[in-house]
């Protein structure tokens, strides 16, 4: 069976199951379908999987909110207090130096 034929076959089986009102195990026994196969195709044809395949778009945003309260960092038993307007490069250099100690 080709891929499209297989998808159509299992799509029909899923419709039959969903319209039956039976529990999955009961329907599978009645329809002579292995439960693990049915679970596989239910997951495979789930709308959630189709959404995951769509392309993701990213939007950049800049938050220009000042930090009212300082943030405290602890690196190798040294406390560092970071306030708004800090120099990122300097902070990274300090952290790297402290990690080497």
C-alpha positions in Angstrom: 0.0 0.0 0.0 1.4 3.4 -0.9 1.7 6.2 1.7 -1.4 8.1 0.6 -3.5 4.9 0.4 -2.3 4.0 3.9 -3.2 7.4 5.3 -6.7 7.2 3.7 -7.2 3.7 5.0 -6.3 4.7 8.6 -8.2 8.0 8.3 -11.3 5.9 7.5 -10.6 3.6 10.5 -10.2 6.5 12.8 -13.5 7.9 11.6 -15.2 4.5 12.2 -13.7 4.3 15.7 -14.7 7.9 16.6 -18.2 7.4 15.4 -18.6 4.0 17.1 -18.9 5.3 20.7 -16.8 2.4 21.9 -13.7 2.4 24.0 -10.5 2.0 21.9 -9.8 -1.5 23.1 -13.4 -2.6 22.4 -13.4 -1.1 18.9 -10.1 -2.6 18.0 -11.2 -6.0 19.1 -14.4 -5.7 17.1 -12.6 -4.3 14.0 -9.7 -6.7 14.3 -7.2 -3.9 14.5 -4.2 -4.0 16.8 -4.5 -1.4 19.5 -0.9 -0.3 19.1 -1.4 0.3 15.4 -4.6 2.4 16.1 -2.8 4.4 18.7 0.0 5.1 16.3 -2.3 6.4 13.6 -4.4 8.4 16.1 -1.2 10.2 17.1 0.1 10.5 13.5 -3.2 12.0 12.2 -3.8 14.2 15.3 -4.4 17.9 14.4 -1.7 18.7 17.0 0.9 17.0 14.8 -0.2 18.9 11.7 0.1 22.2 13.6 3.6 21.3 14.7 4.6 20.8 11.1 3.7 24.4 10.2 6.5 26.9 9.9 7.2 28.9 13.0 7.4 32.7 12.8 9.4 34.6 15.3 8.9 38.2 16.2 11.5 40.2 18.0 10.6 42.5 20.8 12.6 44.9 22.9 11.7 45.4 26.5 12.7 48.7 27.8 11.7 48.3 31.4 14.2 49.4 34.0 14.9 47.0 36.8 13.7 48.7 40.0 15.1 46.1 42.3 18.6 44.8 41.8 19.2 41.1 40.9 21.6 39.1 43.1 23.9 36.5 41.6 26.1 34.1 43.4 29.1 32.7 41.6 31.7 30.6 43.5 30.6 32.0 46.9 30.8 35.6 45.6 27.6 37.7 45.6 27.1 40.1 42.7 24.4 42.7 42.7 23.2 43.7 39.2 21.2 46.9 38.7 19.6 48.5 35.6 22.1 49.9 33.2 24.8 47.3 33.9 27.5 46.6 31.4 26.8 43.2 29.9 30.4 42.6 28.7 31.9 43.5 32.1 29.4 41.2 33.9 30.3 38.3 31.6 34.0 38.9 32.2 33.5 39.0 35.9 31.5 35.8 35.9 34.1 34.0 33.7 36.9 35.2 36.0 35.0 34.0 39.1 34.4 30.6 37.6 38.1 30.1 37.2 38.8 30.8 40.8 
